[in-house]
Amino acid sequence: MPSPKILALAGSLRADSYNKKLVKIAAKGAEAAGAEVTFVDLRDYPLPIFDEDLEKADGMPPNGRKIKDLMLAHDGWLLSCPEYNSSITAVLKNTIDWASRKQDGETPLQCFVGKAVCLMSASPGALGGLRGLVVVRMLLNNINMIVLPDQVAVSQAANAFNPDGTLVDAGKQAAVTKLGTTLAAFLAKHQG
């Protein structure tokens, strides 16, 4: 049986993003559980703001096609979501909007339907990004992803990470690692 393929990404462009650090912890958990994990930095896939006139004139932007192909090639996602004004980040929403566009030979929402995802967030605030996760969960459910119930929010993120990228709180470190192992186990079970 092939190893589950998991895409790990954060809805942030910032180079020193807390959420990029967080998703890498979960990715290590998934790898330890036997999954093949690909980390994607959305900074490497710049996209124009979604605009149907632009799409009609020029088609799918090359980076939109690249990120969509990565989504299509993976069975599930580990997704770490910054919270901007109690909601989803513009870069994550824009990436999803472009990837949702049906291309020739594809079924609607093909890179989302039936894919499993585990959510996490890190925020400098007291709630750790929980309000934004509600919005992300709703969106992903609406595009027919299987959003697993477990999630982790890391508050006070500016002080939450060690210099090596691990979490200061050992319990939170274990919980985020477990998100990766949980997703890998879920995908392995459903592939079998």
SEGUGU-963766 format. One line per 8 residues: for each residue y, x, z of N, C-alpha, C. Coordinates in Angstrom, 3 decimals. Example, Ala and Ser with C-alpha at 12.3 -4.5 7.8 and 13.67 -1.06 7.14 Angstrom:
BEGIN
-5.690:13.190:7.800:-4.500:12.300:7.800:-3.300:13.200:7.800 | -2.250:12.850:7.080:-1.060:13.670:7.140:0.030:12.900:7.870
This chain:
BEGIN
-1.183:0.856:0.000:0.000:0.000:0.000:1.238:0.895:0.000 | 2.200:0.649:-0.886:3.393:1.491:-0.923:4.253:1.305:0.321 | 4.991:2.341:0.660:5.914:2.258:1.795:7.051:1.306:1.462 | 7.522:0.541:2.462:8.700:-0.295:2.220:9.892:0.581:1.847 | 10.705:0.077:0.927:11.913:0.793:0.509:13.123:0.075:1.096 | 13.906:0.822:1.861:15.034:0.248:2.593:16.326:0.937:2.168 | 17.334:0.124:1.901:18.668:0.605:1.585:19.494:0.552:2.865 | 20.081:1.668:3.265:20.909:1.734:4.474:22.357:1.931:4.050
23.233:1.031:4.483:24.634:1.139:4.112:25.534:0.568:5.192 | 26.776:0.985:5.156:27.797:0.491:6.076:28.945:-0.083:5.262 | 29.547:-1.129:5.778:30.668:-1.766:5.096:31.975:-1.070:5.391 | 31.987:0.244:5.238:33.158:1.049:5.563:33.326:2.154:4.532 | 34.558:2.511:4.268:34.844:3.643:3.392:35.221:4.898:4.180 | 35.617:4.752:5.422:36.127:5.867:6.224:35.079:6.962:6.358 | 35.482:8.195:6.137:34.543:9.323:6.159:33.837:9.446:7.500 | 34.567:9.272:8.605:33.984:9.423:9.943:33.679:8.058:10.566
33.228:7.144:9.753:32.969:5.769:10.171:31.916:5.674:11.269 | 32.223:4.901:12.304:31.250:4.637:13.363:30.038:3.918:12.785 | 30.282:3.042:11.828:29.189:2.246:11.277:28.268:3.064:10.381 | 28.791:4.077:9.714:27.925:4.986:8.968:27.018:5.748:9.933 | 27.584:6.188:11.054:26.775:6.872:12.069:25.692:5.940:12.602 | 26.081:4.694:12.864:25.154:3.729:13.454:23.978:3.429:12.533 | 24.259:3.174:11.261:23.178:2.823:10.342:22.227:4.001:10.122 | 22.736:5.215:10.256:21.857:6.384:10.117:20.859:6.474:11.269
21.244:5.990:12.449:20.308:5.940:13.577:19.180:4.958:13.259 | 19.544:3.777:12.775:18.525:2.777:12.413:17.643:3.294:11.285 | 18.235:4.019:10.337:17.471:4.571:9.210:16.392:5.529:9.709 | 16.717:6.331:10.715:15.712:7.251:11.270:14.551:6.475:11.894 | 14.853:5.348:12.520:13.802:4.497:13.062:12.900:3.951:11.970 | 13.504:3.539:10.864:12.718:3.011:9.738:11.852:4.105:9.127 | 12.422:5.303:8.973:11.646:6.421:8.420:10.479:6.784:9.330 | 10.708:6.764:10.631:9.636:7.066:11.589:8.521:6.031:11.513
8.869:4.818:11.090:7.877:3.751:10.947:7.224:3.747:9.569 | 7.540:4.736:8.731:6.871:4.871:7.443:7.623:4.344:6.240 | 8.852:3.895:6.428:9.631:3.381:5.296:10.312:4.519:4.551 | 10.585:4.261:3.291:11.385:5.169:2.473:12.812:4.626:2.503 | 13.746:5.425:3.031:15.113:4.954:3.235:16.082:5.719:2.347 | 16.978:4.965:1.706:18.048:5.538:0.904:19.370:5.167:1.551 | 20.131:6.178:1.984:21.460:5.917:2.541:22.467:5.901:1.396 | 23.307:4.884:1.388:24.343:4.733:0.369:25.695:4.692:1.059
26.619:5.503:0.580:27.989:5.483:1.062:28.823:4.744:0.014 | 29.391:3.602:0.381:30.157:2.801:-0.579:31.368:3.554:-1.119 | 31.805:4.602:-0.441:32.897:5.447:-0.942:32.501:6.088:-2.278 | 31.197:6.291:-2.486:30.708:6.912:-3.723:30.610:5.924:-4.888 | 30.877:4.641:-4.614:30.767:3.594:-5.637:32.041:2.754:-5.678 | 33.191:3.362:-5.964:34.439:2.577:-5.971:34.396:1.489:-7.038 | 34.896:0.328:-6.650:34.898:-0.835:-7.542:36.272:-1.488:-7.545 | 36.681:-2.029:-8.685:37.904:-2.838:-8.663:37.637:-4.132:-7.895
38.704:-4.765:-7.434:38.555:-6.073:-6.798:37.931:-7.017:-7.827 | 36.943:-7.808:-7.380:36.272:-8.709:-8.314:37.282:-9.659:-8.952 | 37.203:-9.772:-10.278:38.122:-10.591:-11.064:37.343:-11.034:-12.306 | 37.159:-12.336:-12.459:36.376:-12.823:-13.602:37.010:-12.459:-14.939 | 38.336:-12.351:-14.995:38.971:-11.932:-16.242:38.608:-10.483:-16.569 | 38.598:-9.636:-15.558:38.191:-8.242:-15.744:36.721:-8.164:-16.168 | 35.890:-8.976:-15.526:34.472:-9.006:-15.888:34.292:-9.472:-17.333 | 35.041:-10.480:-17.736:34.934:-11.002:-19.104:35.381:-9.955:-20.122
36.442:-9.214:-19.790:36.981:-8.218:-20.721:36.133:-6.955:-20.790 | 35.655:-6.488:-19.648:35.004:-5.176:-19.587:33.549:-5.204:-19.119 | 33.071:-6.361:-18.674:31.707:-6.433:-18.150:31.609:-5.859:-16.743 | 30.394:-5.643:-16.321:30.139:-5.084:-14.995:30.628:-3.638:-14.954 | 31.429:-3.274:-13.940:31.835:-1.869:-13.832:30.602:-0.974:-13.637 | 30.631:0.251:-14.158:29.467:1.137:-14.020:29.008:1.311:-12.576 | 29.936:1.428:-11.630:29.518:1.568:-10.225:28.926:0.279:-9.674 | 29.370:-0.856:-10.193:28.752:-2.121:-9.807:27.307:-2.178:-10.265
27.056:-1.708:-11.476:25.683:-1.668:-12.007:24.822:-0.706:-11.188 | 25.389:0.443:-10.816:24.626:1.427:-10.040:24.232:0.876:-8.670 | 25.192:0.265:-7.972:24.887:-0.254:-6.637:23.933:-1.437:-6.731 | 24.106:-2.251:-7.772:23.194:-3.386:-7.954:21.780:-2.897:-8.243 | 21.643:-1.859:-9.065:20.312:-1.300:-9.341:19.660:-0.767:-8.069 | 20.458:-0.157:-7.196:19.912:0.300:-5.911:19.440:-0.886:-5.077 | 20.219:-1.948:-5.056:19.824:-3.151:-4.312:18.533:-3.743:-4.877 | 18.436:-3.777:-6.193:17.232:-4.318:-6.838:15.996:-3.474:-6.530
16.174:-2.175:-6.389:15.050:-1.254:-6.213:14.530:-1.196:-4.777 | 15.216:-1.848:-3.849:14.815:-1.779:-2.443:14.371:-3.139:-1.932 | 13.466:-3.104:-0.955:12.881:-4.329:-0.400:13.753:-4.964:0.670 | 14.560:-4.154:1.329:15.388:-4.667:2.415:16.535:-3.726:2.700 | 17.409:-4.172:3.610:18.611:-3.413:3.941:18.745:-3.235:5.442 | 19.277:-2.095:5.812:19.882:-1.901:7.127:21.378:-1.892:6.863 | 22.107:-2.784:7.513:23.521:-2.974:7.197:24.355:-2.915:8.470 | 25.261:-1.943:8.521:26.173:-1.812:9.653:27.559:-2.262:9.213
28.129:-3.169:9.982:29.307:-3.903:9.535:30.497:-3.728:10.457 | 31.515:-2.994:10.023:32.751:-2.989:10.790:33.334:-4.398:10.824 | 34.116:-4.662:11.838:34.793:-5.953:11.942:36.278:-5.742:11.694 | 36.786:-6.351:10.635:38.217:-6.287:10.344:38.794:-7.680:10.569 | 39.672:-7.807:11.528:40.308:-9.093:11.833:39.275:-10.197:12.021 | 38.254:-9.896:12.796:37.188:-10.843:13.157:36.322:-11.260:11.980 | 36.262:-10.453:10.923:35.530:-10.859:9.735:34.912:-9.653:9.021 | 34.420:-9.911:7.823:33.772:-8.923:6.967:34.828:-8.009:6.330
34.473:-6.779:6.058:35.406:-5.868:5.400:35.540:-6.211:3.911 | 36.684:-5.872:3.359:36.930:-6.138:1.939:35.948:-5.379:1.058 | 35.647:-4.126:1.397:34.750:-3.337:0.546:33.338:-3.924:0.524 | 32.854:-4.403:1.658:31.509:-4.993:1.681:31.490:-6.304:0.903 | 32.472:-7.148:1.118:32.524:-8.432:0.398:32.662:-8.200:-1.102 | 33.500:-7.254:-1.499:33.695:-6.974:-2.921:32.413:-6.433:-3.558 | 31.709:-5.573:-2.837:30.430:-5.032:-3.341:29.426:-6.160:-3.550 | 29.345:-7.052:-2.585:28.424:-8.193:-2.692:28.849:-9.103:-3.846
30.144:-9.335:-3.980:30.622:-10.205:-5.063:30.246:-9.639:-6.434 | 30.470:-8.344:-6.655:30.095:-7.758:-7.942:28.580:-7.795:-8.142 | 27.816:-7.449:-7.106:26.351:-7.420:-7.244:25.771:-8.813:-7.471 | 26.494:-9.836:-7.064:25.989:-11.206:-7.211:26.090:-11.732:-8.649 | 26.803:-11.026:-9.495:27.007:-11.508:-10.854:25.732:-11.350:-11.675 | 25.281:-12.454:-12.249:24.042:-12.487:-13.034:24.247:-11.754:-14.362 | 23.332:-10.847:-14.648:23.330:-10.102:-15.904:22.188:-10.617:-16.782 | 22.203:-10.272:-18.042:21.138:-10.696:-18.955:19.778:-10.287:-18.406
18.839:-11.204:-18.424:17.480:-10.919:-17.979:17.271:-11.027:-16.487 | 18.303:-11.368:-15.747:18.188:-11.486:-14.296:18.202:-12.950:-13.876 | 17.560:-13.209:-12.750:17.679:-14.519:-12.135:18.918:-14.498:-11.235 | 19.482:-15.667:-10.924:20.666:-15.680:-10.061:20.384:-15.001:-8.712 | 21.319:-14.168:-8.286:21.259:-13.477:-6.989:20.003:-12.625:-6.818 | 19.492:-12.114:-7.906:18.204:-11.407:-7.889:18.151:-10.246:-6.902 | 19.261:-9.544:-6.703:19.205:-8.383:-5.813:19.315:-8.770:-4.341 | 19.416:-10.064:-4.042:19.502:-10.538:-2.667:18.326:-11.435:-2.254
17.895:-12.310:-3.134:16.926:-13.356:-2.774:15.631:-12.747:-2.236 | 15.287:-13.176:-1.018:14.035:-12.753:-0.400:14.049:-11.355:0.200 | 15.169:-10.642:0.099:15.264:-9.309:0.711:15.585:-9.482:2.190 | 14.943:-8.698:3.030:15.186:-8.761:4.470:16.276:-7.774:4.862 | 17.045:-8.146:5.882:18.144:-7.292:6.332:18.265:-7.355:7.851 | 18.536:-6.201:8.454:18.883:-6.113:9.873:20.342:-5.714:9.975 | 21.056:-6.389:10.874:22.490:-6.180:11.029:22.823:-5.439:12.314 | 23.888:-4.666:12.229:24.414:-3.965:13.397:25.905:-3.769:13.177
26.604:-3.419:14.251:28.034:-3.152:14.118:28.482:-2.222:15.236 | 29.564:-1.525:14.950:30.231:-0.694:15.946:31.719:-0.918:15.797 | 32.398:-1.054:16.918:33.828:-1.330:16.884:34.494:-0.714:18.105 | 35.743:-0.287:17.963:36.463:0.212:19.129:36.731:-0.871:20.171 | 36.619:-2.116:19.780:36.901:-3.232:20.682:35.786:-3.499:21.675 | 36.051:-4.468:22.539:35.127:-4.796:23.629:33.887:-5.544:23.166 | 33.956:-6.225:22.024:32.811:-7.021:21.561:31.928:-6.280:20.565 | 32.327:-5.121:20.142:31.481:-4.306:19.270:31.310:-4.821:17.857
32.147:-5.758:17.439:32.036:-6.287:16.083:31.223:-7.560:15.964 | 30.896:-8.192:17.075:30.058:-9.400:17.049:30.655:-10.532:16.213 | 31.959:-10.708:16.266:32.569:-11.810:15.508:32.391:-11.596:14.008 | 32.508:-10.365:13.558:32.295:-10.073:12.146:30.853:-10.278:11.723 | 29.911:-9.986:12.625:28.496:-10.172:12.290:28.160:-11.631:12.023 | 28.849:-12.548:12.692:28.631:-13.977:12.438:28.943:-14.296:10.981 | 30.053:-13.764:10.475:30.462:-14.009:9.091:29.472:-13.368:8.113 | 29.068:-12.139:8.395:28.132:-11.443:7.510:26.784:-12.172:7.486
26.300:-12.589:8.652:25.021:-13.319:8.730:25.086:-14.597:7.901 | 26.177:-15.338:8.021:26.336:-16.581:7.261:26.316:-16.297:5.755 | 27.078:-15.298:5.329:27.141:-14.957:3.908:25.759:-14.569:3.382 | 25.073:-13.679:4.083:23.769:-13.208:3.601:22.725:-14.331:3.604 | 22.780:-15.211:4.594:21.890:-16.383:4.570:22.181:-17.252:3.353 | 23.451:-17.431:3.021:23.827:-18.281:1.895:23.397:-17.724:0.548 | 23.210:-16.400:0.453:22.740:-15.820:-0.808:21.235:-15.515:-0.726 | 20.579:-16.184:0.213:19.117:-16.223:0.323:18.466:-14.911:0.740
19.179:-14.109:1.537:18.532:-12.970:2.171:17.868:-13.462:3.454 | 16.869:-12.730:3.899:16.199:-13.030:5.165:16.870:-12.155:6.219 | 17.733:-12.745:7.020:18.466:-11.993:8.035:17.658:-12.053:9.326 | 17.104:-10.909:9.725:16.283:-10.871:10.925:17.146:-11.158:12.152 | 16.562:-11.785:13.174:17.380:-12.236:14.311:17.934:-11.119:15.186 | 17.214:-10.006:15.309:17.699:-8.924:16.165:18.917:-8.257:15.543 | 19.907:-7.961:16.375:21.079:-7.222:15.935:21.616:-6.454:17.141 | 22.412:-5.432:16.858:23.007:-4.631:17.926:24.480:-4.445:17.618
25.316:-4.616:18.642:26.751:-4.362:18.533:27.128:-3.294:19.554 | 27.802:-2.273:19.092:28.215:-1.165:19.952:29.724:-1.263:20.162 | 30.123:-1.528:21.395:31.551:-1.634:21.719:32.105:-0.262:22.106 | 33.439:-0.192:22.202:34.109:1.064:22.585:33.585:2.235:21.752 | 33.474:2.026:20.454:32.803:2.979:19.559:33.453:4.357:19.538 | 34.731:4.441:19.837:35.403:5.744:19.827:34.795:6.701:20.848 | 34.170:6.143:21.883:33.551:6.956:22.940:32.037:6.795:22.986 | 31.465:6.123:22.001:30.044:5.761:22.065:29.100:6.800:21.467
29.635:7.741:20.664:28.772:8.664:19.930:28.890:10.094:20.457 | 27.756:10.752:20.497:27.716:12.182:20.784:28.127:12.943:19.521 | 28.493:14.234:19.651:28.859:15.016:18.462:27.777:15.063:17.384 | 26.499:14.922:17.773:25.410:14.966:16.788:25.146:13.619:16.119 | 25.960:12.590:16.426:25.809:11.279:15.796:24.920:10.308:16.550 | 24.266:10.765:17.605:23.480:9.853:18.426:24.412:9.088:19.366 | 23.894:8.033:19.954:24.690:7.241:20.888:24.595:7.810:22.301 | 25.682:7.779:23.020:25.724:8.243:24.399:24.791:7.395:25.258
24.801:6.100:25.051:23.967:5.157:25.813:22.546:5.179:25.246 | 21.609:5.688:26.023:20.222:5.820:25.556:19.596:4.467:25.245 | 19.969:3.440:25.987:19.450:2.109:25.718:19.917:1.575:24.369 | 21.184:1.793:24.056:21.707:1.373:22.748:21.073:2.194:21.626 | 20.887:3.495:21.860:20.233:4.355:20.866:18.849:3.803:20.542 | 18.097:3.442:21.580:16.748:2.893:21.385:16.803:1.553:20.652 | 17.781:0.714:21.000:17.886:-0.604:20.368:18.219:-0.488:18.884 | 19.110:0.438:18.529:19.468:0.613:17.119:18.294:1.223:16.350
17.618:2.197:16.953:16.422:2.775:16.330:15.382:1.688:16.083 | 15.251:0.791:17.047:14.266:-0.302:16.926:14.601:-1.251:15.777 | 15.881:-1.410:15.450:16.215:-2.234:14.284:15.536:-1.676:13.031 | 15.554:-0.372:12.893:14.895:0.253:11.745:13.401:0.067:11.756 | 12.780:0.247:12.909:11.325:0.082:12.987:10.933:-1.375:12.781 | 11.751:-2.288:13.287:11.483:-3.726:13.118:11.536:-4.121:11.650 | 12.565:-3.652:10.941:12.676:-3.986:9.522:11.523:-3.385:8.737 | 11.179:-2.138:9.015:10.066:-1.491:8.311:8.760:-2.253:8.544
8.520:-2.681:9.790:7.303:-3.424:10.109:7.294:-4.783:9.433 | 8.423:-5.455:9.428:8.519:-6.764:8.768:8.212:-6.634:7.282 | 8.811:-5.642:6.635:8.594:-5.471:5.200:7.149:-5.074:4.894 | 6.580:-4.207:5.703:5.186:-3.799:5.501:4.243:-4.991:5.622 | 4.500:-5.836:6.596:3.670:-7.032:6.809:3.778:-7.985:5.629 | 4.965:-8.148:5.097:5.167:-9.103:4.013:4.818:-8.542:2.630 | 4.640:-7.244:2.550:4.178:-6.652:1.302:2.660:-6.692:1.218 | 2.009:-6.735:2.380:0.560:-6.636:2.437:-0.152:-7.907:2.063
